[in-house]
Amino acid sequence: MDTPDVLAWRDGHIEALDQTVLPHQVRLLHISTVEALVEAITGLAVRGAPVLGVAGALGVALAVRQARREGWDGPRLDAEINRIADARPTAVNLRREVSAVAAHLPEGEAAVEAAALAVAELTVTASHQISRRGAAYLLDACGPGPLRVHTHCNTGSLACLGWGTALGVIRVLHESGGLSQVIVDETRPLLQGARLTCWELDQLDIEHRLVCDGAGPFLISQGLADAVVVGADRVAANGDVANKVGTYGLALAAHRAGIPFLVAVPESTIDEATPDGAAIPIELRADDEVTVPAAPAGTKALNYAFDVTPADLVSAVVTEERLIPGTAARR
C-alpha cells in the first residue's frame, strides 16, 4: 500500500499515521512527548490492538527520553508510563507491552529502546502467521470457496503494522483465489470500517460492499455471507471476546445461520488474568462522538466503544501460534 509507515521510531520520537483523517488526507504525527502520545491514542489517531501494543512499547522508550530531557525523577517517570498503559483500558495489548518494556528500565535507555523495537518486529511477523492459519481454517470449515466474508471495524495493515489479523485472513484468501467478496460494516461512531477498511480493500483491489452496522446481522440471515472474521482487543481466559461494539450482533447472527465466527488475534491479546467477559473493562467514550452533528443539543449517549461476545458464539480463535476451537465449534 502506497502510504507511510503506520507507526515507526525515528530519531528518538514516534512517527504515526493519523488514522482520523484517512482516507481523504494522509498526515503524519511527530510525537515526542507522553502527552502527545496519550492524546493520539485516546483520540484514535493511533488505534488497532496490535498497533496499540507497539505504541505502548515505543511509548516507554519515549518516556525515558523525555525523562532525561526534562529531569524527571523515578516516580514521575513511572506515573507517565502508567498514563500510557491506561489510555485505552479495554485493549490488553497496550498495557501488556508497556509492562514488558518497562521491565527493562533498570538496564538503561538503550535496553528499553531495543526491547520496544523488538515488540514492533514481532508484531509484523505474527500477523502473517495469524492470517495463514485463519485462512486455512475458513477454507476447511466452509469448503474451497470462493467465500463471502463479513468483517467489522478495521483489522488490516493500519491496525497491525503492514499486514493484518482478520483483514490479513481475507488478504490470504484473496491471494489464493479463495475469496469472492468482503462485506464491511461501516463501524459506528467513527466509521473505521467505511474510512479505513474500505480504503485498504480498494488499495488491494479486493471486491467489497459497505453496509450500515444495523444491517449486518440481517444480511447474514439472508445467506449473503459464508463466514464472519473479526479481530479483538481482549480475549478472556474462558474465551469471551471484547471487540469493537457491533461485533456481538454479528456473532449472534452467524450462530443462528450456522456459519463460522472466527476471531483472529495475536497471542498477546489473550488475557489469562481476566477470567471472563464480565471482568473486561469496557471503555465508555464521549457523547459527542455519537450525538454530533445529528442529535439535538444536550442529548446524552451511551457510547460504549466495545462489546463482549460470549465464548459459546465463537467458532475459533486463531493466533500466530495456534488454533483454539471455540465453544460453538464443540457443540
Contacts in CASP RR format, 6 or more apart in sequence:
PFRMAT RR
TARGET T0000
AUTHOR 0000-0000-0000
METHOD contacts of the structure
MODEL  1
MDTPDVLAWRDGHIEALDQTVLPHQVRLLHISTVEALVEAITGLAVRGAP
VLGVAGALGVALAVRQARREGWDGPRLDAEINRIADARPTAVNLRREVSA
VAAHLPEGEAAVEAAALAVAELTVTASHQISRRGAAYLLDACGPGPLRVH
THCNTGSLACLGWGTALGVIRVLHESGGLSQVIVDETRPLLQGARLTCWE
LDQLDIEHRLVCDGAGPFLISQGLADAVVVGADRVAANGDVANKVGTYGL
ALAAHRAGIPFLVAVPESTIDEATPDGAAIPIELRADDEVTVPAAPAGTK
ALNYAFDVTPADLVSAVVTEERLIPGTAARR
1 157 0 8 1.000
1 162 0 8 1.000
1 200 0 8 1.000
1 203 0 8 1.000
1 204 0 8 1.000
2 203 0 8 1.000
3 17 0 8 1.000
3 26 0 8 1.000
4 15 0 8 1.000
4 17 0 8 1.000
4 26 0 8 1.000
4 28 0 8 1.000
5 15 0 8 1.000
5 17 0 8 1.000
5 161 0 8 1.000
6 16 0 8 1.000
6 17 0 8 1.000
6 51 0 8 1.000
6 157 0 8 1.000
6 158 0 8 1.000
6 161 0 8 1.000
6 162 0 8 1.000
7 14 0 8 1.000
7 15 0 8 1.000
7 16 0 8 1.000
7 17 0 8 1.000
7 46 0 8 1.000
7 51 0 8 1.000
7 54 0 8 1.000
7 55 0 8 1.000
7 58 0 8 1.000
7 120 0 8 1.000
7 161 0 8 1.000
8 14 0 8 1.000
8 15 0 8 1.000
8 16 0 8 1.000
9 15 0 8 1.000
9 58 0 8 1.000
9 61 0 8 1.000
9 113 0 8 1.000
9 116 0 8 1.000
9 117 0 8 1.000
9 120 0 8 1.000
10 30 0 8 1.000
12 32 0 8 1.000
12 61 0 8 1.000
12 62 0 8 1.000
12 65 0 8 1.000
13 30 0 8 1.000
13 31 0 8 1.000
13 32 0 8 1.000
13 62 0 8 1.000
14 29 0 8 1.000
14 30 0 8 1.000
14 31 0 8 1.000
14 32 0 8 1.000
14 37 0 8 1.000
14 55 0 8 1.000
14 58 0 8 1.000
14 59 0 8 1.000
14 62 0 8 1.000
15 28 0 8 1.000
15 29 0 8 1.000
15 30 0 8 1.000
15 31 0 8 1.000
16 28 0 8 1.000
16 29 0 8 1.000
16 31 0 8 1.000
16 40 0 8 1.000
16 45 0 8 1.000
16 46 0 8 1.000
16 55 0 8 1.000
17 26 0 8 1.000
17 27 0 8 1.000
17 28 0 8 1.000
17 29 0 8 1.000
17 158 0 8 1.000
18 27 0 8 1.000
18 28 0 8 1.000
18 29 0 8 1.000
18 40 0 8 1.000
18 45 0 8 1.000
19 44 0 8 1.000
19 45 0 8 1.000
19 46 0 8 1.000
19 47 0 8 1.000
19 158 0 8 1.000
19 192 0 8 1.000
19 196 0 8 1.000
20 43 0 8 1.000
20 44 0 8 1.000
20 45 0 8 1.000
20 190 0 8 1.000
21 27 0 8 1.000
22 158 0 8 1.000
22 195 0 8 1.000
22 196 0 8 1.000
22 199 0 8 1.000
23 195 0 8 1.000
23 196 0 8 1.000
23 198 0 8 1.000
23 199 0 8 1.000
29 36 0 8 1.000
29 40 0 8 1.000
29 45 0 8 1.000
29 46 0 8 1.000
31 37 0 8 1.000
31 40 0 8 1.000
31 62 0 8 1.000
32 62 0 8 1.000
32 66 0 8 1.000
33 62 0 8 1.000
33 66 0 8 1.000
34 59 0 8 1.000
34 62 0 8 1.000
34 63 0 8 1.000
34 66 0 8 1.000
34 80 0 8 1.000
34 81 0 8 1.000
34 83 0 8 1.000
34 84 0 8 1.000
37 46 0 8 1.000
37 55 0 8 1.000
37 56 0 8 1.000
37 59 0 8 1.000
37 62 0 8 1.000
37 84 0 8 1.000
37 87 0 8 1.000
38 83 0 8 1.000
38 84 0 8 1.000
38 87 0 8 1.000
39 45 0 8 1.000
40 46 0 8 1.000
40 55 0 8 1.000
41 47 0 8 1.000
41 52 0 8 1.000
41 55 0 8 1.000
41 84 0 8 1.000
41 87 0 8 1.000
41 88 0 8 1.000
41 94 0 8 1.000
42 87 0 8 1.000
42 88 0 8 1.000
44 190 0 8 1.000
46 52 0 8 1.000
46 55 0 8 1.000
47 154 0 8 1.000
47 158 0 8 1.000
47 159 0 8 1.000
47 192 0 8 1.000
48 91 0 8 1.000
48 154 0 8 1.000
48 155 0 8 1.000
48 158 0 8 1.000
48 159 0 8 1.000
48 160 0 8 1.000
48 233 0 8 1.000
49 91 0 8 1.000
49 92 0 8 1.000
49 93 0 8 1.000
49 159 0 8 1.000
49 165 0 8 1.000
49 231 0 8 1.000
49 232 0 8 1.000
49 233 0 8 1.000
49 265 0 8 1.000
49 266 0 8 1.000
49 269 0 8 1.000
50 93 0 8 1.000
50 123 0 8 1.000
50 126 0 8 1.000
50 127 0 8 1.000
50 159 0 8 1.000
50 160 0 8 1.000
50 161 0 8 1.000
50 164 0 8 1.000
50 165 0 8 1.000
50 266 0 8 1.000
50 268 0 8 1.000
51 123 0 8 1.000
51 158 0 8 1.000
51 159 0 8 1.000
51 160 0 8 1.000
51 161 0 8 1.000
52 88 0 8 1.000
52 91 0 8 1.000
52 93 0 8 1.000
52 94 0 8 1.000
53 91 0 8 1.000
53 93 0 8 1.000
53 94 0 8 1.000
53 96 0 8 1.000
53 97 0 8 1.000
53 98 0 8 1.000
53 119 0 8 1.000
53 123 0 8 1.000
53 268 0 8 1.000
54 97 0 8 1.000
54 116 0 8 1.000
54 119 0 8 1.000
54 120 0 8 1.000
54 123 0 8 1.000
54 161 0 8 1.000
55 84 0 8 1.000
55 94 0 8 1.000
56 84 0 8 1.000
56 85 0 8 1.000
56 94 0 8 1.000
56 97 0 8 1.000
56 98 0 8 1.000
56 101 0 8 1.000
56 116 0 8 1.000
57 97 0 8 1.000
57 98 0 8 1.000
57 100 0 8 1.000
57 101 0 8 1.000
57 115 0 8 1.000
57 116 0 8 1.000
57 119 0 8 1.000
57 120 0 8 1.000
58 116 0 8 1.000
58 117 0 8 1.000
58 119 0 8 1.000
58 120 0 8 1.000
59 81 0 8 1.000
59 84 0 8 1.000
59 98 0 8 1.000
59 101 0 8 1.000
59 116 0 8 1.000
60 81 0 8 1.000
60 84 0 8 1.000
60 98 0 8 1.000
60 101 0 8 1.000
60 102 0 8 1.000
60 105 0 8 1.000
60 112 0 8 1.000
60 116 0 8 1.000
61 101 0 8 1.000
61 109 0 8 1.000
61 112 0 8 1.000
61 113 0 8 1.000
61 116 0 8 1.000
63 77 0 8 1.000
63 80 0 8 1.000
63 81 0 8 1.000
63 84 0 8 1.000
64 77 0 8 1.000
64 105 0 8 1.000
64 108 0 8 1.000
64 109 0 8 1.000
64 112 0 8 1.000
64 113 0 8 1.000
65 109 0 8 1.000
66 72 0 8 1.000
66 80 0 8 1.000
67 74 0 8 1.000
67 76 0 8 1.000
67 77 0 8 1.000
67 80 0 8 1.000
68 109 0 8 1.000
72 80 0 8 1.000
77 105 0 8 1.000
81 98 0 8 1.000
81 102 0 8 1.000
84 94 0 8 1.000
84 98 0 8 1.000
85 94 0 8 1.000
85 95 0 8 1.000
85 98 0 8 1.000
85 99 0 8 1.000
86 95 0 8 1.000
87 94 0 8 1.000
88 94 0 8 1.000
88 233 0 8 1.000
88 283 0 8 1.000
89 281 0 8 1.000
89 283 0 8 1.000
90 233 0 8 1.000
90 234 0 8 1.000
90 242 0 8 1.000
90 280 0 8 1.000
90 281 0 8 1.000
90 282 0 8 1.000
90 283 0 8 1.000
90 305 0 8 1.000
90 306 0 8 1.000
91 233 0 8 1.000
91 234 0 8 1.000
92 233 0 8 1.000
92 234 0 8 1.000
92 268 0 8 1.000
92 269 0 8 1.000
92 271 0 8 1.000
92 274 0 8 1.000
93 233 0 8 1.000
93 266 0 8 1.000
93 268 0 8 1.000
93 269 0 8 1.000
96 268 0 8 1.000
96 271 0 8 1.000
97 119 0 8 1.000
97 268 0 8 1.000
100 115 0 8 1.000
100 119 0 8 1.000
101 112 0 8 1.000
101 115 0 8 1.000
101 116 0 8 1.000
101 119 0 8 1.000
102 112 0 8 1.000
103 115 0 8 1.000
104 111 0 8 1.000
104 112 0 8 1.000
104 114 0 8 1.000
104 115 0 8 1.000
105 112 0 8 1.000
120 161 0 8 1.000
123 160 0 8 1.000
123 161 0 8 1.000
123 266 0 8 1.000
124 160 0 8 1.000
124 161 0 8 1.000
124 162 0 8 1.000
124 163 0 8 1.000
125 320 0 8 1.000
126 266 0 8 1.000
126 267 0 8 1.000
126 319 0 8 1.000
126 320 0 8 1.000
127 160 0 8 1.000
127 161 0 8 1.000
127 162 0 8 1.000
127 163 0 8 1.000
127 164 0 8 1.000
127 165 0 8 1.000
127 168 0 8 1.000
127 266 0 8 1.000
127 320 0 8 1.000
128 163 0 8 1.000
129 320 0 8 1.000
129 321 0 8 1.000
130 164 0 8 1.000
130 165 0 8 1.000
130 168 0 8 1.000
130 169 0 8 1.000
130 264 0 8 1.000
130 265 0 8 1.000
130 266 0 8 1.000
130 318 0 8 1.000
130 319 0 8 1.000
130 320 0 8 1.000
131 163 0 8 1.000
131 164 0 8 1.000
131 165 0 8 1.000
131 168 0 8 1.000
131 169 0 8 1.000
131 171 0 8 1.000
131 172 0 8 1.000
131 264 0 8 1.000
132 172 0 8 1.000
133 318 0 8 1.000
133 319 0 8 1.000
133 320 0 8 1.000
133 322 0 8 1.000
133 323 0 8 1.000
134 169 0 8 1.000
134 172 0 8 1.000
134 229 0 8 1.000
134 262 0 8 1.000
134 264 0 8 1.000
134 318 0 8 1.000
134 323 0 8 1.000
135 169 0 8 1.000
135 172 0 8 1.000
135 173 0 8 1.000
135 176 0 8 1.000
137 260 0 8 1.000
137 262 0 8 1.000
137 316 0 8 1.000
137 318 0 8 1.000
137 323 0 8 1.000
138 147 0 8 1.000
138 149 0 8 1.000
138 169 0 8 1.000
138 173 0 8 1.000
138 227 0 8 1.000
138 229 0 8 1.000
138 260 0 8 1.000
138 262 0 8 1.000
139 145 0 8 1.000
139 147 0 8 1.000
139 173 0 8 1.000
139 178 0 8 1.000
141 227 0 8 1.000
141 260 0 8 1.000
141 315 0 8 1.000
142 226 0 8 1.000
142 227 0 8 1.000
142 259 0 8 1.000
142 260 0 8 1.000
144 178 0 8 1.000
145 178 0 8 1.000
145 179 0 8 1.000
145 180 0 8 1.000
145 226 0 8 1.000
146 173 0 8 1.000
146 177 0 8 1.000
146 178 0 8 1.000
146 179 0 8 1.000
146 180 0 8 1.000
147 173 0 8 1.000
147 178 0 8 1.000
147 179 0 8 1.000
147 180 0 8 1.000
147 226 0 8 1.000
147 227 0 8 1.000
148 180 0 8 1.000
148 181 0 8 1.000
148 182 0 8 1.000
148 183 0 8 1.000
148 224 0 8 1.000
148 225 0 8 1.000
148 226 0 8 1.000
148 227 0 8 1.000
149 169 0 8 1.000
149 170 0 8 1.000
149 173 0 8 1.000
149 179 0 8 1.000
149 181 0 8 1.000
149 182 0 8 1.000
149 183 0 8 1.000
149 225 0 8 1.000
149 226 0 8 1.000
149 227 0 8 1.000
149 228 0 8 1.000
149 229 0 8 1.000
150 182 0 8 1.000
150 183 0 8 1.000
150 185 0 8 1.000
150 216 0 8 1.000
150 219 0 8 1.000
150 220 0 8 1.000
150 225 0 8 1.000
150 227 0 8 1.000
150 228 0 8 1.000
150 229 0 8 1.000
150 250 0 8 1.000
150 254 0 8 1.000
151 166 0 8 1.000
151 167 0 8 1.000
151 170 0 8 1.000
151 182 0 8 1.000
151 183 0 8 1.000
151 184 0 8 1.000
151 185 0 8 1.000
151 197 0 8 1.000
151 228 0 8 1.000
151 229 0 8 1.000
151 230 0 8 1.000
152 185 0 8 1.000
152 187 0 8 1.000
152 193 0 8 1.000
152 228 0 8 1.000
152 230 0 8 1.000
152 243 0 8 1.000
152 244 0 8 1.000
152 246 0 8 1.000
152 247 0 8 1.000
152 250 0 8 1.000
153 185 0 8 1.000
153 187 0 8 1.000
153 192 0 8 1.000
153 193 0 8 1.000
153 197 0 8 1.000
153 230 0 8 1.000
153 231 0 8 1.000
153 243 0 8 1.000
153 244 0 8 1.000
153 247 0 8 1.000
154 167 0 8 1.000
154 187 0 8 1.000
154 192 0 8 1.000
154 193 0 8 1.000
154 196 0 8 1.000
154 197 0 8 1.000
154 200 0 8 1.000
155 164 0 8 1.000
155 165 0 8 1.000
155 166 0 8 1.000
155 167 0 8 1.000
155 168 0 8 1.000
155 197 0 8 1.000
155 230 0 8 1.000
155 231 0 8 1.000
155 264 0 8 1.000
156 162 0 8 1.000
156 163 0 8 1.000
156 164 0 8 1.000
156 165 0 8 1.000
156 166 0 8 1.000
156 167 0 8 1.000
156 168 0 8 1.000
156 171 0 8 1.000
156 197 0 8 1.000
156 200 0 8 1.000
157 163 0 8 1.000
157 164 0 8 1.000
157 167 0 8 1.000
157 200 0 8 1.000
158 196 0 8 1.000
158 200 0 8 1.000
159 165 0 8 1.000
159 167 0 8 1.000
160 167 0 8 1.000
160 168 0 8 1.000
163 171 0 8 1.000
164 171 0 8 1.000
165 231 0 8 1.000
165 264 0 8 1.000
165 265 0 8 1.000
165 266 0 8 1.000
166 229 0 8 1.000
166 230 0 8 1.000
166 231 0 8 1.000
166 262 0 8 1.000
166 263 0 8 1.000
166 264 0 8 1.000
167 197 0 8 1.000
167 200 0 8 1.000
167 201 0 8 1.000
168 264 0 8 1.000
169 229 0 8 1.000
169 262 0 8 1.000
169 264 0 8 1.000
169 318 0 8 1.000
170 179 0 8 1.000
170 182 0 8 1.000
170 206 0 8 1.000
170 229 0 8 1.000
171 204 0 8 1.000
171 206 0 8 1.000
173 179 0 8 1.000
174 204 0 8 1.000
174 206 0 8 1.000
179 206 0 8 1.000
179 207 0 8 1.000
180 207 0 8 1.000
181 206 0 8 1.000
181 207 0 8 1.000
181 208 0 8 1.000
181 209 0 8 1.000
182 201 0 8 1.000
182 206 0 8 1.000
182 207 0 8 1.000
182 208 0 8 1.000
182 209 0 8 1.000
183 208 0 8 1.000
183 209 0 8 1.000
183 211 0 8 1.000
183 216 0 8 1.000
183 219 0 8 1.000
183 224 0 8 1.000
183 225 0 8 1.000
184 193 0 8 1.000
184 194 0 8 1.000
184 197 0 8 1.000
184 198 0 8 1.000
184 201 0 8 1.000
184 208 0 8 1.000
184 209 0 8 1.000
184 210 0 8 1.000
184 211 0 8 1.000
185 193 0 8 1.000
185 211 0 8 1.000
185 212 0 8 1.000
185 213 0 8 1.000
185 216 0 8 1.000
185 246 0 8 1.000
185 250 0 8 1.000
186 193 0 8 1.000
186 194 0 8 1.000
186 210 0 8 1.000
186 211 0 8 1.000
186 212 0 8 1.000
186 213 0 8 1.000
187 193 0 8 1.000
187 194 0 8 1.000
187 197 0 8 1.000
187 213 0 8 1.000
187 244 0 8 1.000
187 246 0 8 1.000
188 213 0 8 1.000
188 245 0 8 1.000
188 290 0 8 1.000
189 289 0 8 1.000
189 290 0 8 1.000
189 303 0 8 1.000
190 289 0 8 1.000
192 244 0 8 1.000
193 210 0 8 1.000
194 210 0 8 1.000
197 208 0 8 1.000
198 208 0 8 1.000
198 210 0 8 1.000
201 208 0 8 1.000
202 208 0 8 1.000
211 219 0 8 1.000
213 246 0 8 1.000
216 249 0 8 1.000
216 250 0 8 1.000
216 253 0 8 1.000
217 249 0 8 1.000
217 250 0 8 1.000
217 252 0 8 1.000
217 253 0 8 1.000
218 253 0 8 1.000
219 225 0 8 1.000
220 228 0 8 1.000
220 250 0 8 1.000
220 253 0 8 1.000
220 254 0 8 1.000
220 256 0 8 1.000
220 257 0 8 1.000
220 259 0 8 1.000
221 253 0 8 1.000
221 256 0 8 1.000
221 257 0 8 1.000
223 257 0 8 1.000
225 254 0 8 1.000
225 257 0 8 1.000
225 259 0 8 1.000
226 259 0 8 1.000
227 254 0 8 1.000
227 259 0 8 1.000
227 260 0 8 1.000
227 261 0 8 1.000
227 262 0 8 1.000
228 250 0 8 1.000
228 251 0 8 1.000
228 253 0 8 1.000
228 254 0 8 1.000
228 259 0 8 1.000
228 260 0 8 1.000
228 261 0 8 1.000
228 262 0 8 1.000
229 262 0 8 1.000
229 263 0 8 1.000
229 264 0 8 1.000
230 243 0 8 1.000
230 244 0 8 1.000
230 247 0 8 1.000
230 250 0 8 1.000
230 261 0 8 1.000
230 262 0 8 1.000
230 263 0 8 1.000
230 264 0 8 1.000
231 243 0 8 1.000
231 263 0 8 1.000
231 264 0 8 1.000
231 265 0 8 1.000
232 241 0 8 1.000
232 242 0 8 1.000
232 243 0 8 1.000
232 263 0 8 1.000
232 265 0 8 1.000
232 269 0 8 1.000
232 317 0 8 1.000
233 242 0 8 1.000
233 243 0 8 1.000
233 244 0 8 1.000
233 269 0 8 1.000
233 306 0 8 1.000
234 241 0 8 1.000
234 242 0 8 1.000
234 269 0 8 1.000
234 271 0 8 1.000
234 274 0 8 1.000
234 280 0 8 1.000
235 241 0 8 1.000
235 242 0 8 1.000
235 263 0 8 1.000
235 265 0 8 1.000
235 269 0 8 1.000
235 270 0 8 1.000
235 271 0 8 1.000
235 317 0 8 1.000
236 242 0 8 1.000
236 271 0 8 1.000
236 274 0 8 1.000
236 275 0 8 1.000
236 276 0 8 1.000
236 277 0 8 1.000
236 279 0 8 1.000
236 280 0 8 1.000
236 311 0 8 1.000
237 270 0 8 1.000
237 271 0 8 1.000
237 272 0 8 1.000
237 273 0 8 1.000
237 274 0 8 1.000
237 275 0 8 1.000
237 276 0 8 1.000
238 275 0 8 1.000
238 276 0 8 1.000
238 277 0 8 1.000
238 311 0 8 1.000
239 276 0 8 1.000
239 311 0 8 1.000
239 314 0 8 1.000
239 317 0 8 1.000
239 324 0 8 1.000
239 326 0 8 1.000
239 327 0 8 1.000
240 276 0 8 1.000
240 277 0 8 1.000
240 278 0 8 1.000
240 280 0 8 1.000
240 308 0 8 1.000
240 309 0 8 1.000
240 310 0 8 1.000
240 311 0 8 1.000
241 247 0 8 1.000
241 263 0 8 1.000
241 308 0 8 1.000
241 309 0 8 1.000
241 311 0 8 1.000
241 314 0 8 1.000
241 317 0 8 1.000
242 277 0 8 1.000
242 280 0 8 1.000
242 282 0 8 1.000
242 306 0 8 1.000
242 307 0 8 1.000
242 308 0 8 1.000
242 309 0 8 1.000
243 263 0 8 1.000
243 306 0 8 1.000
243 307 0 8 1.000
243 309 0 8 1.000
244 305 0 8 1.000
244 306 0 8 1.000
244 307 0 8 1.000
245 304 0 8 1.000
245 305 0 8 1.000
245 306 0 8 1.000
245 307 0 8 1.000
246 307 0 8 1.000
247 307 0 8 1.000
247 309 0 8 1.000
248 307 0 8 1.000
248 308 0 8 1.000
248 309 0 8 1.000
248 313 0 8 1.000
250 261 0 8 1.000
251 261 0 8 1.000
251 309 0 8 1.000
251 310 0 8 1.000
251 313 0 8 1.000
251 314 0 8 1.000
252 313 0 8 1.000
254 260 0 8 1.000
254 261 0 8 1.000
254 313 0 8 1.000
254 315 0 8 1.000
255 261 0 8 1.000
255 313 0 8 1.000
255 328 0 8 1.000
260 315 0 8 1.000
260 316 0 8 1.000
261 309 0 8 1.000
261 313 0 8 1.000
261 314 0 8 1.000
261 315 0 8 1.000
261 328 0 8 1.000
262 315 0 8 1.000
262 316 0 8 1.000
262 317 0 8 1.000
262 318 0 8 1.000
263 309 0 8 1.000
263 314 0 8 1.000
263 316 0 8 1.000
263 317 0 8 1.000
263 318 0 8 1.000
264 317 0 8 1.000
264 318 0 8 1.000
265 317 0 8 1.000
265 318 0 8 1.000
265 319 0 8 1.000
266 319 0 8 1.000
266 320 0 8 1.000
267 319 0 8 1.000
267 320 0 8 1.000
267 321 0 8 1.000
269 319 0 8 1.000
270 317 0 8 1.000
270 319 0 8 1.000
274 280 0 8 1.000
277 308 0 8 1.000
277 310 0 8 1.000
278 308 0 8 1.000
280 306 0 8 1.000
280 308 0 8 1.000
282 304 0 8 1.000
282 305 0 8 1.000
282 306 0 8 1.000
282 307 0 8 1.000
282 308 0 8 1.000
283 304 0 8 1.000
283 305 0 8 1.000
283 306 0 8 1.000
284 302 0 8 1.000
284 303 0 8 1.000
284 304 0 8 1.000
284 305 0 8 1.000
285 303 0 8 1.000
285 304 0 8 1.000
285 305 0 8 1.000
286 303 0 8 1.000
287 299 0 8 1.000
287 300 0 8 1.000
287 301 0 8 1.000
287 303 0 8 1.000
289 301 0 8 1.000
289 303 0 8 1.000
290 301 0 8 1.000
290 303 0 8 1.000
291 298 0 8 1.000
291 299 0 8 1.000
291 300 0 8 1.000
291 301 0 8 1.000
295 301 0 8 1.000
311 326 0 8 1.000
311 327 0 8 1.000
311 328 0 8 1.000
312 327 0 8 1.000
312 328 0 8 1.000
312 331 0 8 1.000
313 327 0 8 1.000
313 328 0 8 1.000
314 326 0 8 1.000
314 327 0 8 1.000
314 328 0 8 1.000
314 329 0 8 1.000
315 325 0 8 1.000
315 326 0 8 1.000
315 328 0 8 1.000
315 329 0 8 1.000
316 323 0 8 1.000
316 324 0 8 1.000
316 325 0 8 1.000
316 326 0 8 1.000
316 329 0 8 1.000
317 323 0 8 1.000
317 324 0 8 1.000
317 326 0 8 1.000
318 324 0 8 1.000
END
